[in-house]
C-alpha cells in the first residue's frame, strides 16, 4: 500500500505563528499596562487589525469606537467602523481576539456578525446608547446618513483561524454581508513580512544531494554565475512552499495560460515532457548566498539563500499548475542560470537582467523602474541618525511589522528587550505610509492624504521626484526634516483630540498640517522641532484653536455631502486653504533665531548681587574633584568659561560633530559666559548645552572648572 505524499508546509503557514506573536506585541503596545479587561483587549486588537485592513484597501479608514452592551433584548458589539461611503456602504468592525491559538467556529462567527448588525437597527429604532463622544458621533452619523445606507458590511477580524462561511442577506433596499480577516488573511496583507533571506533551498534535504552545476563567471567578476538544471518535481516543491515570494525581484506576474506561450508550455508538458528542456528558454535566477562544493569530483550547489526568479515566472508557475492538475512533471527539466549579486549592485543589476532576459512576453519599460532604493535609504538613515539626546533613535518600518520583528529578534532576554525599547521607543517609529502622509500634507495636498493610506502612498511614490530630486538620495537633512514633520503631525492629531472633536479627526489632522505649512511660508524651523523632539507649547495651543476652525469649515463647506468623501476632493482644500485663521502671536518655530528664547542671552529678571556672590562662592567651594556626572545641566554650563565654549565651537566645526542648531546653542552659551553668567541658561537651553558639554568632556576637548 503506497503512503500518501507528505504535505509541503508553505512559508506562509510557517510564518503565520511568528506573525501572531507580532500581533500580540502590537496589541500590548496599545494597552496602558496592568491587567486589561476583555473589552480593552478587543478594542486594542481592533485598532491593530484596522490599520492592516486600511493599508490593504479593505476599508477607506478605521474609526475606533468600542461598544459592547445590551440594549433591551439585543446584544450590541462593535469595535470600530468606517463611515458610509459614496456607494452607501457602512463597514462595522468586530473582533475575536484570544490567546489560545484555536479557531473560530460558525456559531461564534454568526453571533459576532449578528451583534454588530444589531447596532444599526437599534439606532434607527431610536434607542439610546452610552454618551461617550465617539459613540454619540457614530449614532449621529447613522441617523444623519441613514437614507444613503445601502449596505451594512460586518468585518470580523481575529487572531484565530475562522472556520465559517460568510453571511449574506437582503432586507428591502439594504444588503447585509460579512467579511473575514482571520490570522491567515491578516498575515497575507501584512506587507513583505517574508524577507528574501527566509527563502532557503537546501538541496541536500530536497534531493538528498547537491545539484551538479558549471561555474561560468570569471575570477575578477563582482558576481558569480552558475548553469544547472532542475527537474519539474523539484520546481513544483519550491513553488508550493514559497509561491509568489519567489518573484519579488521580478517585475512581471504570472500571465494566465490564455497567452500562446503558456498554452504551448502546457501542451509540451502533456505530450512531450522530455523535449521541454529544448523548447523552453529556462529560468534566470539570483541568490544572496550560494553554497557550492565538490561531490565525487563534480561541482555542486548545496544550498541557496535569498533565491529569486527574475525571469521564468511563467515557466515555474505553469509547471506548478500542471502538477496541481495531476500531470506528471518528473520528466521535465528546466535550465537555470543562477547569479549571486552583491547588495551594492542589486538595484542596477536586477532590472537589467529582467529587461534583457525577458523575451517570452513584453514588459513595458516603465515596469522596470523601482522605488525600493528610496525606502532602503531612509531605513539606513534611521539606523545611523540618533536623536539629539544621543540615547534613542527613530525606527523606520520599511515593511509593516518590522519593528515587532526587530524587537522579537533582538529581545532574546528581558534585559535586551528593555535595551531595544530604550534605543527605539515604541512611540518613535513610523512607516512608509505615515511618511507619505507627513510629506504630502506638508506639501499642501491634504485631500490626497484623505484618500487613505495606500492610495496616498501610491500618489507619493508616483510624485517622488517632487520630494527628492531625481538622481539624488535622501540625506540626513531630509530624514531629520521628515521626522520633525512626523512629530508635528502627531502633535496636530493630539491637538484635534484635545479640542474635543469627535469625528473626522484623521481628515482634520491632515488639513491642519497643510494649513500650518501655508500659514508659515516665510519661516518655519523644522530643525527646532528636531532638536527639541517636540513642538513648542505655543504652537500646540495654536493648533488646538485652529482645529476647531478647520473642523467647522470642512463640515460647512461639505454642504450636506458625506464629509469623509468631501475631504478627498480638491474642492475641499480650495475652500479650507482660504479660511482665515486667528493668530495672536507667532509660535517659536516661526520666529527668527534672534527672537527665539532658546538663543536669548538677555536676562528676564536680573538676580540680586548677593545671590550672584553666594552662587560664585558655592562654585569656588565645590570645584575640587568635581565629577561631571553629578552636575545638573545648568551647573555644568556655568562651570565652563567663555574660552571652554570657544574650544567646543572649534571642535564642533572641525569634526562636524555638531549640527547648525547645536553650534548656535554653543554660541549662546559663550555669550552668556562672557557676560559673567548674569543669568542661568533656561531649562531648555541647559538641556541641549549640557548634552553638548558632556560630549566634549568625554572626548577631552575641555574640562569644567
C-alpha angles and dihedrals in degrees: 000000000000117000121236113261112258112259114247113237109226121226088238092058091047092050096042091079091053090047090053088058090051090052089053090053092049092049093049090049089061094051122089095231132260125063113340128206121233090252090056091048093049092047092049092048090048090057091049094046091041091059091053093047093049091049089052092050094247090131134004095241141344121234113191113231117150115199123170113157144116117248111188106315095334127095113217120198122169129147101188145330148211113233122250108284131209091276090057096250121147113194117205119191123211129170147211108198117170136155098220095087092226132126137270114240130209098264094052091043093050090049093053091050092048094048091051093046090052089070095073096046091046093050093046089050088062096247116152125236129193118302103241109136095242092051092047090051093050092049091048091048093054092047095045096044097032095112090060093049110116103152136029110201117189112203113202111200120189143164086219131077110263115223100187140095120249116256128232132181140157130216117181108307093344131090127204122200140158131222128197130222103175127166093280095050093044088051093050092053095044093104119245097343089153112073123208089246088064090065102086126164113197103186092189088065095037098045106008090245144046122276114253112240146164122233109221104172123100126245095252096049118113088222138050123226128192132183120214143140130239126198122237095250092056091049089049091054092048092051093043090057101039106021118177091353084084088068104050091115091042115095096208131064125218110288113222116251092260088093115092094238094056094044090055091050091053090047092052091049090055101039109023111015095161089060093055092094091055096045100042126078091221132221132302111205141169134206133193092218130021120192108201132170146144126285117178089342093306124115108240138177111232104176141010126198121195094014113188131177108218095172123018103055090132093050095049095043093047092052090049091049092050092049090050088052090056101261120143108246098169092100093053118100126188127197115234128199105198123193131186110210127190116241091243091061097039097097093052099034105050099053089049093050089049094046096047097038101045109091103132094080125004122256121204114243090236089061089063093065118096133187095198091110093063093058093044089053092051089048091053091048090052089054094050106035115078128196117262091263088064090223105088141027139198118259118223113207103211086176123030111258093025091120093055090043091053091047092052092043096047099033099072091142132031089253093052091046089054091047091051092050090050093049094042109022112202091241089058100067131098136173137216095268091051090048089052091050092051095050099039093048092048089049087061102257106112090151088068091052089053091059086079136268098284098041091048090049091052090050090049093051092048089053096039093125089064090060100035115024114244113271093021129103126220110270135197094278092051090050096047091047091049092051090047090053088050090053089049092047093051090047090052089053090052090048090054090052092046090053087061095240106161103191141038090021095150092052094046090050092055092047091045092055091047091052090049088057093048094046096052102045096140103047131008115147110209088174088068090056090048093050093047094036085219141062119255121268088243093057092046092054090047092052090049091055093044093049091068091051092048092048094050092046094050094049093044094047091050086069095201096323123126100282095213091054093042090058089061094061128091089229091064093057090045088058098042095043090066098046111118112239121201119236124174096186138358116265117242092258090062096048124098111254093251089060095047113105087217089072097033120121096179112107115235090211125010113237118236115266091238091055092050091049091048091050092050092048091050090050091051091052093050101044097094115097094351115185109211093211091064095054121091117230096261094050092046091053091052091050090064115077127211093271091054091053090049089054090050090050091050092047091049092051096045097046096032086228094136128064122228089261092052092048089055090051089052091050090052091052091049091054091048090051091050088055091055095253093285085174136020120252111261116257091258093048091047092049092060097034093048092052091049092047092052090051090052093046092049088055093047092245093131140356125218117247 
